Structure formats: C-alpha cells, structure tokens
Amino acid sequence: MEKTSILHLITPAKNASPFDVNMAFDAGFDKIMPYTNVLLGEVAALTQDAIFSRSPSGVKREALFIGGRDIDVAMQMLEASKQAMFAPFACSIFADPSGAFTTAAAMVAKVEFHLHKHFDENLSGKSISIFGAGGPVGGCAAIIAAKQGAKVRLVAHHSVAELAQKAQVWNVKYQLNLQVVDGTNESNKEAILANTDIALCAAAAGVRVLSASQIAHAGQLKMIADVNAVAPTGAEGVDVMADGVAIESTNVIGIGALAIGNLKYATQHNLLKQMLATHKFNGELNDKPCYLEFMAAFEMAQHLTRV
C-alpha cells in the first residue's frame, strides 16, 4: 500500500500561506502540516523528526516547503534542512517565500521569451532597472536576471543605503555586480529610464512607480514587466492581461501581472508535483530528492514558456 504523501510547510511567519496550502493540495499532496514562527535554529530538528519517522520508501512520499517573506532567510532554512539529511533519509525541499521565487522566475522568463520573440535577443548585456527592488520579488528577479548576464540596477525608492546593504550581500553570496541607483524623485526615475532596456516593476500592490509620460520619453526602453495587479498598476499603460503587447502610443512591449501570474501558478504547481515520487518530469520518474529554489523555478518557467 502506497504511503500517504505529506508536505511539511515550515515558515518563520505567524501564519502559513493559504495560497501555498491550496497549491500543495492541487499538486497532489494528501496532507499538509504547517509549522509557524519557526526560527532558523529549529529547522534541522524539524527536518529530522520528519525523515526519521518513516522508512526510506516512506520518506520519498514526503517533502518540505519553506515559506516566509525574506528570501535570504528562506535560502538559509533550505540549506539547514538539506544539511540535516543523509541518504537514504532525505526528502525534497522547495523554498518559495511569499511566492517570490516563482513570481520572480515567471517575470524574468516572460521577459526573456518576449525579448527573443520580438527582438531576437536574450538577457545578456541588457540594462535592466528594477523598481521595487527592496521587496522579495524585486530582489529575487534582480539575482535571476544578473545570473543571465544582464546589467541590473536596483532602484531605491526610500533609502539608497538600505538597498545598497542588500545588494552587497547578494553580490557577495551570488558573485554578482548589482548596482543601486537613487529613484527617490521623478526626475531621477526619468534619468534611470533613459538608460534602461527593460524595466521590471515589483513595487507594493497599488503603488504606481512609472507614469505614461516617463515611459513615452524613455527612448532606449524596449520592455516593461509589472507584477502589480491592484489599481493603480505599477506601470501606467501596462494592462494586467498584456502578454507581449505594445503599450499604447509607444513601441515598448508590456507584460502584465496576470500574464506573469499564470506562469507563476504553473511554475509552482509543477515544482510541487516534481517533489512527489510518483510524478514524471520530462518523461522520467522522480525518485531522488530535489532541492528547489529561485533558479530551479526559473528553469521550470523557461521550460513552460517553450512547451
């Protein structure tokens, strides 16, 4: 008799995300058990409680999901959990704090897809400015894009120094060269856009960061992707349903929140299914642990844009 599939949802937040719980059920997990307010130092013990309570065959039918809001804490928790395991007592782990890894992956994959479709180009060497870079989606998108060879600038809306500290950590950890620029006023944002190929808008819901006038006067700008579906959208003129459509009265290609969201949903769904031992991916049965984070999410999103 096949063992019940269990997803242990670990989060440093007060509550587990209902979104992640629903996604896990829809992906095929039989049971989801949340653990909230978890500290980094508690992750190893929780992991070992999960894996040592089952036979090696049973361990293949369980997985860990790391939530929260902080992308750096999520990566630390994933590593702590991974280090607490050893064969044959090892299960898959998926980190996706606040959905940031899968959302950022979908955003960058959509940009990459439309760069190739409309301009026959890729991300390498492109000047990318990220508005809302201090949040989890913006920060993660910056890291993914930089890893593809883009020249990434993080636009500071409040504190340049605070964002510079984050950039320094990411530059050291991921061997990148992220730059921070001052976008605290409208004239600065116009100057930033003048030297931008692609703008990624990942500011908080309902916060507009780019106006139609600023977009129209950005002569170098090729594309804008905006993850904000709440009015007003992050970039004026980018419809939430836009999927590679020129913004009105411009030659700038727009990618809206729902187009990105649909790919994010599919990406998370497929990564959750990938952790189930009964799931086949690319025609092969998955019977070994997989450790999934933002680059795994990006690879999945790329795959889904090509099928």
Backbone torsions as a table, in degrees:
resi	resn	phi	psi	omega
1	MET	NA	131.8	-177.3
2	GLU	-70.9	137.5	179.0
3	LYS	-66.7	150.1	173.5
4	THR	-63.5	136.2	176.5
5	SER	-84.9	132.7	-176.2
6	ILE	-127.8	133.0	171.7
7	LEU	-110.7	119.1	175.5
8	HIS	-91.7	112.2	-175.3
9	LEU	-97.9	108.8	-176.0
10	ILE	-105.7	126.8	-179.8
11	THR	-143.6	140.2	172.7
12	PRO	-77.0	-6.1	-178.6
13	ALA	-78.6	166.8	179.6
14	LYS	-65.7	-36.3	-176.9
15	ASN	-128.0	148.9	169.7
16	ALA	-74.5	148.9	-178.9
17	SER	-77.0	121.6	174.8
18	PRO	-58.5	-32.1	177.6
19	PHE	-58.4	-49.0	-178.1
20	ASP	-66.8	-37.0	177.9
21	VAL	-62.5	-47.6	178.7
22	ASN	-60.9	-43.2	179.8
23	MET	-60.8	-40.5	-178.6
24	ALA	-66.3	-42.5	176.6
25	PHE	-62.0	-45.6	-177.8
26	ASP	-66.7	-25.4	178.1
27	ALA	-78.2	-15.8	175.0
28	GLY	121.6	0.7	177.0
29	PHE	-71.8	137.4	-179.0
30	ASP	-77.3	-38.9	-176.5
31	LYS	-133.6	142.1	174.2
32	ILE	-126.3	125.4	-179.6
33	MET	-117.8	115.0	-179.5
34	PRO	-89.3	144.8	173.9
35	TYR	-128.4	114.9	-172.4
36	THR	-109.5	164.6	-178.8
37	ASN	55.2	34.0	-176.6
38	VAL	-80.1	133.1	175.5
39	LEU	-91.1	155.3	-179.0
40	LEU	-55.3	-40.8	-178.1
41	GLY	-68.6	-10.6	-179.5
42	GLU	-96.0	-9.7	-172.8
43	VAL	-65.6	-42.6	-177.1
44	ALA	-60.7	-45.1	-179.0
45	ALA	-64.8	-41.7	177.1
46	LEU	-61.9	-41.9	179.8
47	THR	-60.7	-47.6	-176.6
48	GLN	-70.1	-32.4	173.0
49	ASP	-60.6	-38.6	-178.9
50	ALA	-69.3	-44.5	-173.0
51	ILE	-82.9	-30.2	-176.2
52	PHE	-81.7	-8.7	-179.7
53	SER	-88.1	2.8	-178.9
54	ARG	-135.2	157.9	173.3
55	SER	-70.0	164.7	177.4
56	PRO	-53.9	-35.9	177.9
57	SER	-70.7	-34.3	178.5
58	GLY	-71.0	-35.3	178.6
59	VAL	-60.2	-31.6	178.9
60	LYS	-66.3	-14.6	-179.2
61	ARG	-104.5	20.7	173.6
62	GLU	-136.4	162.7	-178.6
63	ALA	-154.8	164.3	177.3
64	LEU	-114.2	142.1	175.4
65	PHE	-123.8	128.0	-179.5
66	ILE	-103.4	121.3	-179.9
67	GLY	-109.4	-142.2	-178.0
68	GLY	100.2	-159.1	179.4
69	ARG	-128.2	-19.7	-174.0
70	ASP	-96.1	121.4	-175.8
71	ILE	-69.0	-31.9	-179.8
72	ASP	-73.1	-41.8	177.3
73	VAL	-63.1	-40.4	179.3
74	ALA	-60.8	-42.9	179.0
75	MET	-66.5	-36.8	177.5
76	GLN	-65.9	-39.8	178.6
77	MET	-67.1	-40.0	177.3
78	LEU	-59.9	-45.4	-179.1
79	GLU	-65.9	-40.4	178.7
80	ALA	-63.0	-40.8	178.5
81	SER	-66.0	-44.1	179.9
82	LYS	-61.4	-42.4	-178.3
83	GLN	-69.0	-20.4	-179.6
84	ALA	-81.6	-6.3	-177.0
85	MET	-103.6	159.7	170.4
86	PHE	-156.4	150.2	-178.0
87	ALA	-64.5	141.3	1.7
88	PRO	-89.8	8.1	-179.4
89	PHE	-92.5	80.6	-179.5
90	ALA	-150.2	137.7	178.0
91	CYS	-129.4	170.8	-178.1
92	SER	-74.9	152.8	178.8
93	ILE	-133.8	138.4	179.9
94	PHE	-132.7	118.3	175.9
95	ALA	-102.6	129.2	177.8
96	ASP	-155.3	69.5	-175.3
97	PRO	-63.6	121.5	-177.9
98	SER	55.4	24.6	-177.6
99	GLY	68.9	11.4	-173.8
100	ALA	-65.5	-38.9	-177.0
101	PHE	-65.4	-45.4	-178.0
102	THR	-74.7	-33.5	177.8
103	THR	-68.0	-47.4	178.7
104	ALA	-62.3	-41.2	179.1
105	ALA	-61.5	-43.5	179.3
106	ALA	-65.2	-39.7	-179.8
107	MET	-61.2	-50.5	-178.0
108	VAL	-69.1	-37.2	178.4
109	ALA	-64.7	-38.4	176.5
110	LYS	-63.8	-43.0	177.8
111	VAL	-61.2	-46.9	179.8
112	GLU	-59.1	-43.6	-179.7
113	PHE	-60.9	-46.3	-176.7
114	HIS	-77.0	-25.4	172.1
115	LEU	-61.5	-43.9	179.5
116	HIS	-69.9	-42.0	-176.5
117	LYS	-66.9	-44.6	-172.9
118	HIS	-94.2	-26.1	-174.2
119	PHE	-127.0	-3.2	-176.4
120	ASP	54.5	43.5	-178.8
121	GLU	-131.4	169.7	175.3
122	ASN	-124.5	-173.4	-174.3
123	LEU	-77.0	-19.4	-175.7
124	SER	-59.2	125.3	177.7
125	GLY	81.3	-5.4	-178.8
126	LYS	-74.0	143.3	175.8
127	SER	-87.3	111.9	-177.3
128	ILE	-115.6	125.9	176.2
129	SER	-111.1	129.3	-175.6
130	ILE	-112.2	116.7	178.7
131	PHE	-96.4	125.0	-171.0
132	GLY	89.6	29.0	-174.7
133	ALA	-71.9	-15.4	179.9
134	GLY	-77.6	-16.0	178.5
135	GLY	-84.2	170.4	-176.3
136	PRO	-63.6	-38.6	-179.5
137	VAL	-69.7	-47.4	-179.4
138	GLY	-62.5	-43.3	179.2
139	GLY	-63.8	-43.3	180.0
140	CYS	-67.1	-40.7	177.2
141	ALA	-61.0	-37.5	178.6
142	ALA	-60.9	-45.8	-178.6
143	ILE	-64.9	-45.3	-179.7
144	ILE	-61.4	-48.4	-177.8
145	ALA	-62.9	-41.0	179.4
146	ALA	-64.7	-35.7	178.1
147	LYS	-67.1	-19.4	176.7
148	GLN	-91.3	6.9	175.9
149	GLY	94.9	6.2	178.7
150	ALA	-76.3	154.4	174.1
151	LYS	-93.7	104.8	-167.8
152	VAL	-104.5	132.6	174.8
153	ARG	-119.2	130.6	176.7
154	LEU	-93.9	121.0	-176.5
155	VAL	-91.4	117.4	-179.9
156	ALA	-85.1	126.8	178.8
157	HIS	-98.1	-23.5	-177.3
158	HIS	-123.0	-69.3	-176.4
159	SER	-118.2	113.6	176.8
160	VAL	-64.4	-42.1	-177.0
161	ALA	-62.9	-41.9	-179.1
162	GLU	-64.4	-43.4	179.4
163	LEU	-69.6	-34.1	178.3
164	ALA	-63.0	-35.0	177.4
165	GLN	-64.3	-42.9	177.5
166	LYS	-63.4	-44.9	-179.3
167	ALA	-60.0	-39.9	179.8
168	GLN	-62.0	-42.4	178.0
169	VAL	-61.8	-47.7	-179.0
170	TRP	-66.3	-38.4	179.4
171	ASN	-61.4	-41.8	179.7
172	VAL	-70.9	-46.7	-174.7
173	LYS	-66.9	-39.9	-173.9
174	TYR	-110.2	9.2	178.2
175	GLN	55.5	56.7	-177.3
176	LEU	-118.5	-178.5	176.8
177	ASN	-136.3	54.6	178.4
178	LEU	-68.2	137.3	178.6
179	GLN	-111.1	150.7	177.8
180	VAL	-115.0	132.1	179.4
181	VAL	-126.3	155.2	-175.8
182	ASP	-86.2	111.2	177.0
183	GLY	-116.5	34.2	-174.0
184	THR	-80.0	-6.3	174.4
185	ASN	-140.9	166.3	-172.4
186	GLU	-66.6	-38.0	-179.8
187	SER	-66.2	-36.6	176.3
188	ASN	-64.1	-41.0	179.1
189	LYS	-63.8	-38.6	177.0
190	GLU	-62.0	-41.7	178.9
191	ALA	-65.7	-37.8	177.9
192	ILE	-64.8	-46.2	-179.4
193	LEU	-63.5	-29.3	-179.2
194	ALA	-62.2	-22.3	-180.0
195	ASN	-120.1	33.7	-177.1
196	THR	-120.4	131.2	173.0
197	ASP	-85.5	-40.5	-175.3
198	ILE	-136.3	129.1	175.9
199	ALA	-109.1	128.7	175.2
200	LEU	-109.9	123.4	-178.6
201	CYS	-105.6	112.0	-178.5
202	ALA	-130.9	32.2	179.6
203	ALA	-73.4	172.9	-178.9
204	ALA	-61.3	154.8	-179.3
205	ALA	-56.1	133.8	177.2
206	GLY	81.0	8.0	179.7
207	VAL	-106.1	117.3	177.8
208	ARG	-88.0	126.0	-178.8
209	VAL	-111.0	-22.1	-179.3
210	LEU	-129.7	128.6	178.9
211	SER	-92.7	163.7	178.0
212	ALA	-60.7	-38.0	179.9
213	SER	-64.6	-44.0	179.0
214	GLN	-62.6	-40.6	179.8
215	ILE	-66.4	-44.2	-177.1
216	ALA	-63.1	-29.9	-177.0
217	HIS	-94.5	4.3	179.6
218	ALA	-91.7	90.5	-171.4
219	GLY	-64.6	-27.3	-177.5
220	GLN	-88.4	-15.1	-170.8
221	LEU	-68.0	129.0	179.5
222	LYS	-106.9	-31.3	-169.5
223	MET	-155.5	145.7	172.7
224	ILE	-130.5	131.3	172.0
225	ALA	-117.9	132.0	-174.2
226	ASP	-131.0	122.2	-178.8
227	VAL	-91.9	0.7	-177.1
228	ASN	-88.1	114.3	179.6
229	ALA	-97.6	-4.2	-176.3
230	VAL	-95.6	128.1	-179.0
231	ALA	-65.2	139.2	-7.0
232	PRO	-76.3	145.5	179.3
233	THR	-65.4	165.9	-176.9
234	GLY	-66.9	-36.2	-179.3
235	ALA	-122.8	117.9	-177.6
236	GLU	-62.6	131.7	178.1
237	GLY	96.4	-13.3	176.8
238	VAL	-90.7	105.5	179.4
239	ASP	-66.8	143.9	-177.7
240	VAL	-61.8	-24.2	179.9
241	MET	-91.9	-6.1	-175.5
242	ALA	-60.1	133.1	179.0
243	ASP	-136.1	70.9	-178.7
244	GLY	88.2	35.8	-178.9
245	VAL	-109.6	137.6	179.7
246	ALA	-64.0	135.0	175.4
247	ILE	-68.0	138.7	-175.2
248	GLU	-51.7	133.5	177.4
249	SER	66.6	18.0	176.8
250	THR	-138.7	172.3	172.0
251	ASN	-103.7	12.4	-177.5
252	VAL	-84.5	129.3	179.6
253	ILE	-81.3	132.2	-179.9
254	GLY	-110.0	141.3	175.1
255	ILE	-128.1	118.4	-173.7
256	GLY	-94.2	172.8	-171.9
257	ALA	-62.7	-38.2	-177.2
258	LEU	-75.5	-31.8	174.7
259	ALA	-64.6	-42.7	176.7
260	ILE	-67.6	-42.0	-177.9
261	GLY	-62.6	-37.7	178.4
262	ASN	-63.0	-40.4	178.3
263	LEU	-71.6	-37.2	176.3
264	LYS	-59.5	-45.3	179.9
265	TYR	-59.7	-48.3	-179.3
266	ALA	-64.5	-37.4	179.2
267	THR	-63.9	-49.3	179.9
268	GLN	-63.6	-42.0	179.5
269	HIS	-58.5	-46.5	-177.5
270	ASN	-70.2	-34.2	177.7
271	LEU	-69.8	-38.1	175.4
272	LEU	-62.9	-43.6	178.5
273	LYS	-64.3	-33.3	-179.1
274	GLN	-62.0	-26.2	-179.3
275	MET	-79.7	-13.2	178.3
276	LEU	-81.5	129.9	-175.0
277	ALA	-63.2	-19.7	-177.8
278	THR	-89.6	-2.7	-174.2
279	HIS	-90.9	134.9	175.1
280	LYS	-97.9	132.4	176.3
281	PHE	-125.1	127.6	-175.2
282	ASN	55.2	35.3	174.8
283	GLY	83.1	-0.6	-177.2
284	GLU	-115.2	139.8	178.2
285	LEU	-75.4	129.6	-179.7
286	ASN	-86.0	109.1	177.2
287	ASP	-125.8	12.6	177.2
288	LYS	-120.7	150.0	179.4
289	PRO	-60.7	142.7	173.7
290	CYS	-123.5	145.3	-176.6
291	TYR	-118.1	107.6	-165.5
292	LEU	-111.2	125.7	177.5
293	GLU	-140.5	-153.4	-169.9
294	PHE	-66.9	-33.9	179.6
295	MET	-73.5	-35.6	173.9
296	ALA	-64.1	-38.5	177.2
297	ALA	-64.5	-41.5	179.6
298	PHE	-64.7	-42.4	177.9
299	GLU	-62.1	-38.6	177.2
300	MET	-67.2	-43.6	179.4
301	ALA	-63.2	-39.7	175.2
302	GLN	-59.5	-46.3	179.7
303	HIS	-58.4	-43.2	-176.6
304	LEU	-70.7	-27.8	176.7
305	THR	-74.0	-15.5	-175.1
306	ARG	-101.0	-13.2	-177.8
307	VAL	-89.1	NA	NA
